[in-house]
């Protein structure tokens, strides 16, 4: 039910051999890198600094997915027993990563946007929503379409001239009558860690609003504690720092919201009290806790797909990953500075990636990709994200490649 024990013993043994304390290149090379042998094949031709976009998978991920498929091949309809066990394990691991008080408050979703829609569809009338213009498209597109169709009243807070979001500006937008506030823990374009989060949440609650926090760009690389943050909802997924790929997402619903019996229209037969009994009372009898927010037949393989990455992050420790991430970002910022390139990253107010702000960031990202350095750009922010597998040599070569990309070609004679 919980995977090929040999595969996961290998992960746990490698992390045990890694030992405690700060991560270093020697121990990472000896104990961590072998867990990613398939992903690292690409390193011969490319330097991967797009870990903020799509995280590199562990070798064990394929074995995990095969296990989920094997249950189907072997047991047909009986596979639901194994799949149900993996659902419980998926929720339990995420609850530990999130600091969630109860595992059933973590509801599987295939996207963060799906989680947002469930929250919007828990209001009986179009809610008054405050969000920033810095929310990622998976939320931003949903919010704008709801507003366009008269299903939400949306107020958007702008960034300042530096592309940063000011807590006071967000606070001023949250007024009596605001019903939902949507915020990102880390802003996807700039990597800014949202300042004064706890105070913003308290301010929203004092004005009667619920708060949904997007933790997609923090979970797995920054300590996240939804109970301490006191948010009502959170959305995120495994695509980035949890190394679980697309489709393994979630909606977190706080215990007080569950206790209030708040319900959403976005439900299906898995939200029923006993889905496999097929009873059909009218109105439906929904399950207790977060199960009442479940939808119809779920994407079961996503739970297996996410397993190895969740176990890796829990095993190595988010705090250690954060410390190492900051050290790598600082090294990259230093290297770029030596080449006359101003970058921002490696400080507590930044997430897991460094940024270079330029009007030609998108074109610059394409030039770097052609030179074998995988990065990306969002608006005017060129994003560069080393991860635990990134070596110092790769950082030096990436800095050289960026300097070369910024140097104009000599004029023809």
N, C-alpha and C positions, 0 to 999 in steps of 0.2 A: 504493500500500500504506500510505503514511503520511499520507494526507489531501490535500485540495486545498491545493497549495503556496501559493496566493494568500492563503487564510485564515490559514495559520500564519505566512507571511511578515508578515502584518499584525500578529499578536501579537508576533513577535520584533522587528519594526521599532518598535512602540510601546514595548516595554520597553527597547530600545536608546536611543530618544529620551528616555526617562525619566531616563537617566543614573545614575551611581552616587550613593551617599550616602543620607542619611536622606530618607524620603518626605515630601513636603509637598503641601498642598491644591492649589496651582496646577498642579504637574506631574501630580498624579493626575487632576485634572479635564481636563487637556489630552490626556493619553496613555493613561491607564488606563480612565477612565469610558467612552470611546467603544467599548471592547471589550465593554461590558456594556449596550449601548443598549436591548436588549429588556427586560432585568431591571429597568432603571432607570425604565421607563415607570410602574411601580407607585409610584414615589417621590412622584408628585404627590399621592397620597392617603394613603400610609402611610410611616412611618419604620420601616425594617427593622432590628431589633436581635435577630433570632433566627438569626444566622449560625452560632451554635454548634449549631443544630438542623439546618437545611437551608441549605447554601451557595448563593449566587446564581450561576447559570450564565453562562458567556461566550456571546456570540452564536455563536462558532465551534462550540459543542457540537452544534447541529442539523446543521451541515454535516458534522461528523464521523460522526454517526449515519447520515446519508444515504449517506455513502461505504460504510459497512459493509453497508447494504441494497443499494446499487448493485452490489456484488460478487455478491450473491445473484441479483438480477434479471438480471445480465449473464452470469454464469458457472455458475449453478446449483451443482452439486456441486463445480465448480472453485473456488468461493468459499473453500473451506477453505485454499487457498494464501494468499489475502489475509488471511483470519482468523487463520491461524497466524502470519503476520508481525506482525499487530497484537498477538497474545498476547505474542510475544517483546518487542515494544516496550513494552507495558504492564508487564511484569515488570521490564524494564530501568529504566524510569522510577521505579517503586516502589522498586527496590533502591537507587537513588541517594537517594531521599527518606528511606529507612530506614537508610542506611549499611550495607546488607546486603553481605556479602563476595562473594556470587554471586547472579546474577539468578534462577537456577532454584530457589533456596531460597524464592522468593516464589511461592506457589501460589494461583491465583485461587479465590475463593470468592464466593458471593452474599450472605453475611452473616458477621459476626464469630462468631455462635453456631455456624454451620456449622464454622468453624475450630476452636472449642473442642471440639465433638463429635468432630472428627477426632483431636484430642489425647487426649481421654478414651478414645476407642476404640482407642488404641494400647497401652493397658495390658491385660494378659491376665487380670487380676483387678481387682475394684473398688478403685480407688486411694484413698489417704488424701489429701484435698485441703484446703488452707487458702486461704480467700479473705476479702475484706472484705464487709461489708454495703453497701458503697458501689459495688459493681459494677453496671453498667448492666443493664437487664432482658435484653438479648440474651445475656448470659453468666449472670446470676443465675438466670433461669428454667431454663436448661439444667442448671446445677449443682444446683438444688433438686430438679428432677425426677429426675435421676440418683440423688441421695441418697434421695429418696422411694421409688424402685424398687429400692434396694439395689445400685445400680451405681456408687456412690461413697460414701465416708465423708467427710462434709463438716463442717469446722469454720469458723465465720464469726466474724470479728473486728468488734466494734462500734466505732462512732465515739465520740468523747468528747462532753462536754456542749455543746461549741461546734460539733458536727457535723463535726469534723476527725478524721483517722485518724493515730494515733501510731505511729511506726516501732517503738518498743519493744514496744508491744502486739502488733504483727504479728510481730515477732521472737520473742516468747515463745510464740506459737501454732505456730511452725515448730519441730517437735521431731524427734528421730530417729524414723524411720518415716513421716514426711510424704513423699509421693511427687510431689505437684504443688502449686505455689503459683500462684494467679491474682491478679494485681494490675493496677490501672489507673495509667498514667503520670500522668493528670490525672483526678480524680474528677468524675463527670458532674454531680452535684448542686451542689457547692460551688465547683468550679473549683480545688480544692487540687491543687498539684503534689505527688505523693507524695514525702515526704522520705526521704533516705538510701537511694535506690533501689539504687545499686551495692552498698552494704553489706548490704541485705536480700537481694539476689540471691546475694552471696557466702555469707551465712549459710545460705540455703536449700541451696545447692550443697554446703556443708560437711556438711549433714545428709542428703545423698543425694537431695534433691528437685530436680525440674525446675521451671522458672519460665516461665509464660506471661504476657506483658505486653499489656494492652489499650492501644493507642496511638490509638484513634479520636478522642480529644479533645486530642491533641497533634500528630499528623502534619499538617504543613502550616503550623502556627503556632508550634510550638516545635521547636528542633533535636532530632531523634531520631537515635540511633546505636545500633542493636541490638547491633552488635559491641562497642562500648564498654560498653554496659549488661550485656553477657554473658548475655543471656536466651537460653533454649532455643527459645522460640516467641514470636510476637507476632501479634496480630490487629488489624484495623482496616479502614477503608474510605474511600470518596471522598464520602460523603453530606454531610459538613460542610465542613471547611476546604479540601479538595481540589476542591470545586465539581463533582463528578462524578456526583452523584445516587445513588439507591438501586441496589443490586445489584453495584456495582463494589467488591468487598471482597477480602480476602486473608488467608492464613495464611503467616507467615514461619517457616521451619524452619532452625535454625542448622546450619552445616556439620558440627559434631561429631555432631549428632543424625542427619543424613543419613549420615555415615560409619559410624555404629553400625548401620546397616541397620534401624533402628526402623521399623515399619510400622503402618499404621492399617487398621481394617476399612472406613473410609469412603473407598473407592476405586471406580473404575469403569473402563470400557474405555480411557479416556484415560490411565490409569496404566500401561497395558501398554507393553512395550518397543517395539513397532511397532504402534500401534493400528489403522492403516489396512491392515495385512497380514491381519488377522482370523484369525491363528493362535490355536489354543485348547489350548495345553499344560496339563497338570494336575500340579502347581499352576501358576497363571499366571506368566509371566515378566514381571516388572515393570521399568519403566524405571529408569534411574539418577537419583540426585539427587532434587530436589524433584518431578520428574515422577511419581515413584512414589506421591505423595500426591494426584495428580489424581483427579477423579471421572469421571462419565460426561459425555455431551455438554454442553459448557459454554454459558453465556449470553454469546455472542460480542459482542453489541452493547454490553454493559457496558464492554468495553475501549475501544470508540470513544467512548462516552459520557463516559468519564473522561479522555480524551486531552487536551483543551484545558485543563482545570483543572490537570492534572499539569504540563503544559508552562508554564502561567502561573506556578505556584508555583516551579518550578525556575528559570524565567527571571528572576523578580523577586528570588528568594532568600528562604529561610525566615528568616534572621537579620534581614533588613530588615523583613519582615512582622511578626516578633516585636517589634522595636523600635517600629514604628508602632502595633501593637496595644496595647502597654503605654502609649504616649503617649495614645491615645484613651481607654483605660480610666481613666487618671489624670485626664484632663479630665472624664470623666463622673462619677467619684467626687467630684471637686472641685465640680462643678455641683450634685450632689445634696447634698453637705455644706452648701453655701450655702443650701439650702432646708430644712435641718434633717433630712435623711435620711442615715442612716449606711449606707454601701455599702463593699464590700471588692473590690478588684481593682487591677490595674496594678502589682503588685509581683512580683518573681521567683518567689515561691512560689504564684502564681496562673496559671491557664491563660489562655484567650483571652476570657473573659467576666467581668464584674463581677456581684456578687450583693448583693441586699438580703434580709436574713433576717427573715421575718415569718410568724406563724401563718396569716395570711390570704393568703399569696403566690399561691395558685391563683386565688382570686377577684380579687385585684388584677391578675393577668395578663389576666383576661377584661375588666376595666374598661379597662385600657390598650389592649387590642386594639380595643375599641369606640370608643376615642378616636383610633384610627389609629396606634398604636405597637405593632408586632409584637414581643412578648416571650413568654416562657413561664415556668413554675414547675415545680420538682421538689421535692415535699415542702414544706418551709418556705423554700426558696430561690427567690427571684425572680431570673431570669437575664437579663442584658442584655449583648448582644455586638455592639459595633461592628466593622466590618471596613474594609478599605482604601477602600471606596466611601462610607463614612459621613462626612458633613460636620459641621463644628462647629455649624452652624445646626440640624442634626438633633439633635445632642446637647443643645443648649439647649432645643429644643422638647420633647424626650423628658423631660428633667428637669422642665420645667414641667408636663407631662402627669402625671408620677408624683406631683408635689406636689399637683396638683389632685385626683388620684384618692384621695389620702390625707386630703384635707380633707373633713370630714363636711358633708353638705348642711345648710343652715340649717334650723332647726326651723320648721314652718309656724306662722304667727301666726293 
